[in-house]
Amino acid sequence: MKLTFLGANHEVTGSCTLLEAAGQRYLIDCGMEQGKDVYENQPIPVAPGEIDGVLATHAHIDHTGLLPLLVRNGFRGRIYATRPTAELCSIMLRDSAHIQEFEAEWKNRKGQRSGAEPVEPMYTIQDAEAAIALFRGYDVIHYHAIGPSVPLLIAKIFGKHTVCTVHGLNWKVDKWRGFASRYMKLGERIAAKYADDLVVLSETEWNYFLQKYGRASILIPNAIRFYEKRACSLIREKYGLARGEYILYVGRISPEKGTLDLVEGYRKAKTGKKLVLVGPLDDSEYCRAVQQQVQNDPNIIMTDYVVGDPLKELYSNCGLFVLPSHTEGLSLSLLEALSIGARCLVSDIPENTVVTDIYGAAFKPEDTDDLARALERECTQEYPDAMRQQQIQYIHTNFEYDVMLDRYEEVYHHVVGDPLKAMPSTLKKGRVPAGAKA
């Protein structure tokens, strides 16, 4: 995914952002600069005809005022907005076009006397009408996670199509107690009962909703973008790390992720490798406790938040990737590590072991002695290159980003009742087993 900020940088007018993902290009707003032109907007780096769609966040001209010009220059995609935004834009864009035409006419009358070149309006009423015709309201409200799904009931009362993706049973997480836990369980019940389609990330969650609510959901796991392995360069300079000489953890520094378990297990293990903990260092009590545990140990490195090339290098060159979580949805960091061929060790919970399949070892969750033994074993055994290549192919087959996007598109078509692409809501598409052909 790539974001390019074209307007409203350093100022609050002329909002325009280009989003590129999954081979498509979308603009988030296409606004006109208003007032004093202190910071000039950047030109859109692609031809308007190559833009797939526009999301108009609201109707203000500094967010939508250049849509008619975009259409005039070749844009033919859809413009997505809420119904009130679309209705307001049908008035405001016509009015803006009228102003453009009026000002051009006035300048031309004035310029005739001095022999100036004729001035063309930025866009016309016809351009505004063409832009208005491309507006489309939303067909489906897609809720992500069980907590935010409580308002789904309101959407259903008003006759809206809804989808809920369950990213995990969050009420199990240690930090959510009392009212927060009860609220999330309420969201779970509402999603299970009222969502037109319910999407889950793992077979464990699929079975959970079937057994508890009698609700058959749709299994669509998380997906990732793949990248080539990187040589050990940036991380050598910044952290003093060498290829194969460190154990890697990537994730939140929080109780449900078992970060302290990993620190304790690592200290019990007899291994010459360093331990690298990659995750945002917040001001929580747990995070402070982890920092206190490792502060005097030169073999444990806490990097804080890492993205981009340094993170790719960390995945590419680790001797072992470890995920010691107590509870999970479907870990993106585990998928990323597997996708690049890293040897993986995970806590023995279904959400982890279903993903690793035969390409990873496991230890008893919350058992630091078993974790220590597993670290020693996995750090000393060789990982055959043939197995690494099979592992990479397995992830490509089962967690390809474009494939998952297609499956979500099928869900949306099913929810709105498209007879050509209807899909039974009981569908459970399983993974292609390790070693099998897709």
N, C-alpha and C positions, 0 to 999 in steps of 0.2 A: 504494500500500500504506500502511496506517495501523495503528500499534500503540498500544494504550491499556493502560497498566499499572494494574491494579485492585487487586492485592494483592501482598504481600511487598515493598513499597517501604519502605526504611529498616529492614526486619526480614526474618527468614528463615522466616516462617510465613504461611499463607493465600495461597499462590501462585495468581495468576490474571491472565492477559493476554488481551486481545481483539485478534485479528488480522482486519483487514478488507482484502480484496483481490479484484479481479475480480468484484465484486458479491456476494461471499459473506462470511460472518462465522464465524470459528472461535475457540473458547477454547483457549488453551494452559494446561492445568490448571484446576481449579476446587476450590481447597483451603479447608479450614477453618482459621481462626485458632486457635492453641493457645497456652496460657500467658497471661501478662499482656497485656491489650489496650492496648498503648502507641500504636500507629498504626492507626486504623480503616480497614478496606478500603473502597474506593469501590464503590458499587453498579454492577452491570452496566448499561451505558447503553442496552441494547436488550432487548426482551422475550425470554424464553427460547425461545419458539416461533419466533423469527426467527434463531436461531443454527443454522448448518448442521451443525456438528460440534464435537467436543472432542478434542484430543490430550492424553492423559494420559501425562506423561513418566515417572512411576513411581508406586508404589502408596501412598506415605506419605499419611496422612490430611490433612496440611497441603497436599497437592497434589490430592487426590481427594475429600475429605470432604464437599464440598457438591454433589457430582453427584446424589445422590438428591433434594436440595432443588430443583436445577435441573430435574430430570425432573418433580417434583411440581408445579412452576410452569409446565409446558408444553413443555419441551424434548423433541423427538422425533427428533433427528438421531443420527448414529453417534458412538460414542466409540472412538477409535483408540488402541491400545496394543500393546506387545509381549505375547506370550502369557504370560510369567511375571507381567507387571503385571496383566493381566486375571484370571489365576488368583488372585493375591493380593487383588485388589480384591473378588473374589466372597466372600472370607472377611472382609476388613476392613470393607467397607461394611455387611455384615449385622451385624457386631459393633458398628459405630458406631451403626447404627439401633437395635439392642437397648439400647445405653447411653442414647440419646435417649428411648426409650420408658420405660425404667426410671426415669430421672431425673424425667421428667414425672409418672409415677405416684407417685413418692416425694413430690414437691412438692405434688401434689394431695391426698395423704393428710394431709400436714402442714398444708396450707392449709384443709382442711375445718373444722378446729377453730377457725380464726380468721375463717372466712367469706370467704376470698380467692377471687378469680375462678379458674376452672379453667385449667390450663396445658396447652397442646398441645405435643407433641414437635415438634422441628424437622422431623423426617421419621420415617417408620415403616419397618418391615421390608418392607412392600409397595412403598414408594418405592425402597428399596435394591434389591429384586428387579427392579423396572422398569428401574433404571439398569444393573444387571448385564446385563440382556437386550440392552442397546444396545451393549455392548462388542464390538469387532471387531478381530481381529488384522490384520496387514498381508498383502497379497496379493503385492506386488512390492517388491523392493529396488532403488532407483534410485541408481546411482552417477553422480557428476558429475566429469568430468575423468579423464584417463588415469592419473595418479598414484594417486588413491584407489581405482582399480579393481583393484589387485592382489588384495585380499581377495575380489573377486567369485568367484574360483575356489572359495573355501571355501563361499560361499553355494550355488554350484552342486552341490558335493559333498553338501550337506545338502538338495538338492532344491528350493531356493528359485527363484522366478521373478525374473529380473534384467533391468534395462535400464541401459545406459550412454550418457550424453550426452558426446560429445567436444567440449570447448570450445576446442580448439586442440592442435596438436602441440607440447606444452610443452617437450619435450626440445630443440627448436630455440632456445629462449630462452637468451641469453648467460649468464645467472646460474646455469643448471643445468648443471653439468659433472660428470664422473666418475661416482660412484655414483648421484647424483641423476638424471642423464640416463639411465643404464642402468635404474634402477628405473622411470622413466616409460615407457621403451620396453617393459619387461616388462608394465606395466599396459596398454599399447596392445595387445600381442599377446594378453593374456588377454581383454581386452574384445572384440577382433576375433573370437576363437575361441569364447568361451564365453557371451557375453551373449545372452540370448534375442532382444533387439532392440538395435540399435546406432543411436544418433541422432547426426547431425552438424549443424553450423551452416552450412556453406557447400558449394557445389558442388566446390570444390577438395578438401575433406576427403572428400566422397562419392567422387570419382574416385580419391583416394589409397588408401582402404580397398579399393576394388574392384580396383585394379591390383596392390596389394601382397599382399593377403590373399584376393582373390577373394570378398570379403564385401560384399554390397549392403546399404547402410545406409538410414536414413530421414532425409530432409533436413527439419529443422524449425529455421528460423533463430531467433535471438534476437528478442524483441519488446519493445515499449516502450509506456508510457502517454503519451498525447498531451495537450498543454496549449496554452492560448492564448498568443500573443506578449505580452511584458511591456514596458512603457515603461521607459526608462532613468532610474531613480530611485536605488535603493539603491547601484548600482555607480558612479553619478556621485558620490555622497557619499563612498563608501569609497575608491574607486580613481581618481577624477577622469576617468572614461571617458565618452565621448559616443557617440551612435548612429552606427555605420558607421565609426568612427575607430580601430578596433583589430582586430588579427588574434588569433584565439582558438585555443588548444590545451587540450583537457581529457583527462587520462589520467594514468597513472603516470609518474613521473620516473625512467625506467629505460632501459637501453641498447636493448632491443628496440623501444621506442616511438620511438626516434630523436629525443629531445628536444634533444640537443646539435646534431644536424644542423639542426634548425629554428632554433636560436639563431644558428648560423654562417651559414645561408642568409639569415636575416633581416638580419644585419649586412652581408651582401654586396649585398642588394637596395636599390634606391633607392625607398623608399616613406615617406610621411609618417605612416603609421599606427603605433600602438604595438603591442607584442606582449604578450599576456597568457597566462601559463602557469598552468593550473589543475590542481593535483594535490598529493597529500600529500607534505610535505617530510620524508623519513625521514633516517636517519643513514648511508645507504649512501655508498660512495665516489663513485658516479656522481652521486647527487643533490648531494653537496657540490661536485663539479666543476661542475655546472650553476649552482649558486648563486654559485660563485666567478666564473664567466664573466659573469654578469649583474649582479653587485653594484654596479658603478659606472656602469651604463647606465640613465638615468632613463626611457628609452622601453620597457624590458622590466620587466614586473610579474609577480612570482611570488606567487600568492594563498594558497598552501597549499590545504587541503581546503575545498571549497565545496559546499553543498547547498541545496535549497529555493529560495526566491524569488530570492536573489542569482544562483544558477546559471542559473535560467530567464531572468533579465535578461541574463546574459552571452551565452547562446545567441541570444536574441531580437535583440540589438543589434550583434552583431559584423559587421564588414565582410567577413570571410572566416574560415572555420573550416579548420584545417589538421591533418591526421593524417599524420605523417611516419614511421610505423612500419616496421620491417624485417620483422616477422612479426606475424600477427594470427590471432585466431579469427574473431569477428564483433564489431566494436567497437560497444558501446552508445552511446558518446559520438558516434560518427559518425551512428548512427541518430537520436539526439536532435537533432543539428544539422540533419540533412536534414528531419526531421519538422516543424521550425519554419520551414523555408524559407531556412535559411542557405546562402550560397554556399560550396561545399566544394572543397578541394584535398587530394588524398591521394597517398601514395606508390603507384607503379604496381606493386602486387602484387595477385594475383587476389582475395584476401580482401577488399580494399578496393574495387577497381574493379567487381566483380560487384555490390556493394551500391549504389554511386553510379550505375551504369548511365550514362545520358546526362546525369545531373544532377551533374556534377562534373568537375573537371580533374585531371590526374595529372602527376607528375614522376618521374624515375628515382630509385629508392630509394638512399639513401646518397650521392647526388650533390648536394652543396650548391650547386654552380654552377647546375645545372638547377633546383633548388628556388628559388634567388634569381630566376632569369628567370621562373619560374612565379608567384612572389609579385608581381613587378612587373606582369606581364600581368593577373593576376586582380584586383589591387587597382585597376587603372585602367579595366577594362571594366565596363559596366553589366550588371546581371542583370535581365532583363525580369520584370515582376511575373507575367505569364502563365506563364512558366517556373517561377517559385517555386510557384505554385498547383498546377501539374502535378506538381512534385516532392513537395509535401505529400501530394497524392492518391496518388501512387505508393507512398509509405511507408505510408500508411493501408491501402492494398490488400494489401501484401505483408508487413507486419510488425505487424499488429494483435494486441494482447495476447490478447484473448478467442479469436481464431481459433487461435492457437498452443496455448492451453490445451485447446481442443477436440481438436486433433491429438494432444496428449500423452495425452488420455483415450482416444483411439482406440488408441494404442500399448499402454496398459495393458490394455485389453480384449483386444487381440490376444495379448499375452504370456500372459494367464491362460486363453486358449482360449475366449473368449466366442464362440459360433457365430453370434451375431447381429451382432457388430461386428468380426469377424475382418478383419485387414488384412495383405496380403502384406508380408513384411519387406523385399522388394526395392523397395518403393515409393519413388519419388523425385518429390516434388511440387515442380515448378519455380516460379519467380516469374512473376507476370504482367508481361510486358514493359512498359517505359516507354511511355506513350501509349496502351496497349491497355486495354480495359475488362475488369473482373474477371468 
